[in-house]
Amino acid sequence: MIEPKDDYPHAVPVEASMTWKENWVFPGFDADQRIATLFHFSLRPGHGEGIFTAKLSGQGWKHRYVGRSSVPGDLTTFVPVANERLTFEVVEPGSRFAIAYRSDELDADVAYQGRWPAFDFADGPKPEGESPLGPIGLSVFPFNHYEQGLAVTGSIRIKDGELAGSEIEFSGWGNRDHSWGWRDDFQFRHHHWVCASFDDVYIQGSVMLENFFPEEKHGGFVSTSAGNSATAHVDTSDAYWAAGRNERLGALARDVQYRITTVHGDEYTVVAHIGSDFGRHWLNARSADRSMAYEDCQIFCDYTLVETGQRGAGVLEVGTHLEGPGIADTLGRPDS
């Protein structure tokens, strides 16, 4: 029904200033061999391009690639997701995936197998209140988003440098997330993403402060043989870096503890041993005018589950928003 106010200009939805993205991220590692691999695919059909990222490291070597390639406006036709170096294939939906990477410096082939079913973050608890993004804005990540704990096997063939001719076979654990929707690289103020793999449990806790909700939001899940249990709260009180205060993350040189509480009241206290990590890969974002940046670091490290003493491994990703003239240039290489 037309109302008198409809003769006047209308409010612009917040999504009008955002970008439609579909993202996949696959961290995988072999903690015994200290190998860390990270593949990231970010498709932006409205801009006609995707950003394809491969970052791999081991004892005494490191490789990274970030490339921009064209993508179709209809992403449903973009199967497999690929550019000239990276190919991502869904081998069996919900369960098996494969990534192939080719370059002059090294080649890599990695296979992923789900250890438990994926968890849809829309099924987790929501805070009270409202978001201008609607109900989806109450999720810890304000877009469609799910994750899964994985088993990982792969091979890396080094073709250049002192290790040329070496082939590394590795196996271990990892995780994946897949998200799609309207988003802004600079709407996040800070976040924690705890991904801890153990022999019989995968523990995931996420905390996010972003522009369209006044308080931190919590989410995640714990996977066991009994299934997935949603995370209700993540205690981040042991975090010692200056996230959210327009300061760099810093050295992140000391271990940090998190306590994850599920909707059923179960508690899991994990120590991320980032003081002795075995790989750090960055997924930083920088504004075109260099006045804003989001510093985002994935740290591959050993984990301890305090309640049982179990040792495991995984990824801790932390990030913080930065702004000010030229701030983006303080983060180092453009592809970091």
N, C-alpha and C positions, 0 to 999 in steps of 0.2 A: 504494500500500500504506500503510495506517495504521500509524504508529509511536507508541511511548509518548509522545514529545514532542508529538504532535498533540492530546493532552488539555489542553495548556496554551496560553496565548495565543501567537499567532504574530507574527513580525516584520512590521511594516507596510512595504510597498514604498515607496521614495522618491517614486514617482509620485503617491501618495495626497495629497501636499501640493502638487502641481503642478497646472497648468491646461492642458487640451487646447486648443491654438491652431492655426489655419491662417493663415499670413501670406503676403502678396505685397508686394514693394517694387519700385518702378520709378523709379530716378533717371534723368533725361534732361536734356540740356543742349545749348546752342549756344554754344560757346566764343567764336566770333567776335563774337556779339552780347551775350555775358556773361549769358546766360539760364540759370537753374538751376530745374529742376522736380523735385519729389519727391512721389510718391503712395504711400501705405502703407495696406494693408488688414490688419486683425488680427481674426480671428473667434474668439470664445470661446463655443462652443455650450453648454457646461456652465453658463455664466452668462447665456445667452440674449441676448448682445449682441455687437456688433462695434465696433471703433474704426476710423473712416474718416478719413484724413489727406490733405490737399492743401496743399503748400507750394511757392510759386512766387516767383521774384524776377528782376529785371532791373536795368538801369542806372537808379537813382533810384526804384525802387518794389519793394515786397515785400507778399506776401499769404499768409495762412495760415488754415487751417481744420482743426479737430479735432472730430469729432462721434461720439457714441455712439448706435447704433441697434440695434433688435432684429434677431436672426437666428434662423433655425429650428434646432431640435435636430438635424435631418438636413441637413447641409450639401450633400449631393448634390442637393437640390432648390433650392439657392440659386444659380441661374444665370439671368441674369448676377449677379455679386456687386455689390450696389448698395444705396445708401440714398437719401435725398431729394436729395443733392447730387452724389454720385459714382457712376459706373457703370464697372465693369471687365468687358470682354468678351474671350473667347478667339475670335479671328477664324479662326485656323488653328492647331490644336495644335502646339506646339513651334516655331512660326515667326512668327505675326502676332497682335498684341494691340492693343486700343484702350481708351483711358480718356477719359471725358467728365466734365467738372466744371461745375456751374452754381451761381452765387451772385449776390447783388445787386451785388457789387463787380466781379466779372469772370467770364467763361466761358472754358473751355479745352477743346480737343480734341487729343489726342495719339495718334499711331499709332506702333507699334513693330514692327520687322522684325529677326528673328534674323540676325546676321552669320555665325555659326557654330553648330553644334549645342550644346545645353545640356550642362552637365557635372554629373553626379551626384556629390556629395561622398562618398557611400558607396564610390565606386570609387577614392578616393585612398588613400595609404598611412596606416597606423595606428601609433600608438606602442605599445611593449610595455607590458604591465600590464593591469589590469582596472578596470572601472567598475561601481558599483552599478546603473547604468542598463543594463548588459549591453553587447553588441558595439556598439550605436549610440552609447554613451557614449565610444567611442574616436575618433569622428569629431570634427573641429575644432568643428563645431556639433553638439551631442548630440541631434539629431532629424533627421528626413528633410529633406533640403536639396539643392536644385540651383540653378545659376545659368547665365546666358547673356549674352554681349555683344550689343548691339543697335545698329541704326540708328534714329534718331528723327526724326519730322517732326510739326509741330503748329502750332496757332494759338491765340492768346490775345486775347480781346476785352475791353478794359478799359471798365467801365461807370460808374465813380465816380471822383471826385477830379479832380486837375489833368489827368490823362491820359485822362479820359473820352472815349470815341469812338475811341480808338486801337485798331488791330488789328495784332498782331505775328505775323508768320509766321516760324517758325524751323525749323532742321534741324541735326542733329548726331548725336551718339552717346549711348549710355546702357548700361544693364544691368538685369537683373532677377534677383531671387531668389524662390523659392517654397519654403516650409517648412511642415511640419506634424508634430505630435506633442506629447508632454508637455513643458512648459517652465515655468520660473519666471523672472519678470522680474528677480529679484535673485540668481540663481545665478551670473551672470557676474561675474568680478572685474575683468577688463579685456580689451580686444580691439583689434585692428587689422584693417581691411578695405580692402585696396588694390585699386582698380578702375581700370586705366589703359588707355585706348583709343588706338590708333594706326591709321594707314592700313592696315597689313597684319598687325596682331597685337593681341590683347587679353590683358592680363596681369593675373591675379588672384592675390592672396596674402592669406591669412587667418591670424591668430594669436589664440588664445583661451585664457584661464585661467578655469576655472569650478570650482564647488564639488565636483564629483564626479570630478575627476582631479587628481593632485597637481602636475602640471607643465603648462606651456604646450603646447598642441597646434597643429600647423601643417597648412594645407591650401590648396586653391585649384587653379588650372589656368591654362595658357597656350593660347590658341586661335590657330592659324595655318592656312594653306591645307592643311597636312598633317594637321590635326585638332586634338584636344585632348590636352594633355600635363599630367598631374597635378603639382601643386606638392608638393615634399618638404619644403622649409624656407624660411622667410622671416627674413632678418636684420633685426632691428628695433633694432640697437644705436645708430642715429642718433636715435632718438626721445628727446625731451628733456623731456617732460612727466611728471608724477608719477603715472602710472597705477598702480593697485593699492596705493597708499599712503594711501588715505582722504583724498586731496586733490583739489580741482577740477582740471580739465584746464588751466585758465589761458588765456592769450591765443592760444596756438598761432600765433605771429606769425612764425616762421622756417621756411623750407623744410626738408623732411626727406627722407632717402634710404632706400630699401629695396632689398635684393637678394633676388630670388626665384630659387630653384634647383629645377628640375624633377626628376622621378624618373629622367630620362635624363641628368642632369648639366648641362643647359643653364642658363646664368645670365643673368638679366635684371635690370639695375640701373636703378631708376627714381627720379627726383627728383620729389616732389610739391611744387609751388610754392604752398604754402599761405600763404606770406607775402604773396602778391598774388592771393588767391583771388577768384572772382567769385560766390560765394554760400555761405552757411552755413545749414543747416537742422537743427534738433534733433529727436531722437526720444527724449526723456527719459522715464524711468519713475519713479514716486513711490509709496511704500507708503501705505496708507490711514492709518496712524498717524504718518506723516511722519518716521519714524525711519530709513528707508532710501531710497536713490535710485540710479538708474543714469544717469549723465550720458553722453549719446550724441550726437555731433555729426557730421553729414555735411558735408564741405567739398568744394565744387566748385572745381576748380583745373586749371591747365595741368600737364602732365607732360613730362619729358624722359627718353628712353631713352638712358642714358649710353653704351652700347656703340656705338650708331650715330649719336647726336646728334639722332635724330628728336624732333619735338615732337608732342605729343598732348594729350589732356585726359581728365578723369575725375573720380572721387570718391575721397576718402579719408575713411573713417569710423573714428573712434576713440571708445572709451568707457571709463569707469571706475566702479567701485562706491564708493558713499559711505554711511556710516552714522553715526548719532548723533542725539540728541534734536533734532527740528525740522530735520534736514539737508535734507529735501525742499524746504523753503521757501526755501533759499538758491539754487535754480535758476531763480528768476524766475517767469514766467507759467506757470500750470498746463498750458497747451497747448503749451509750448515743447518 
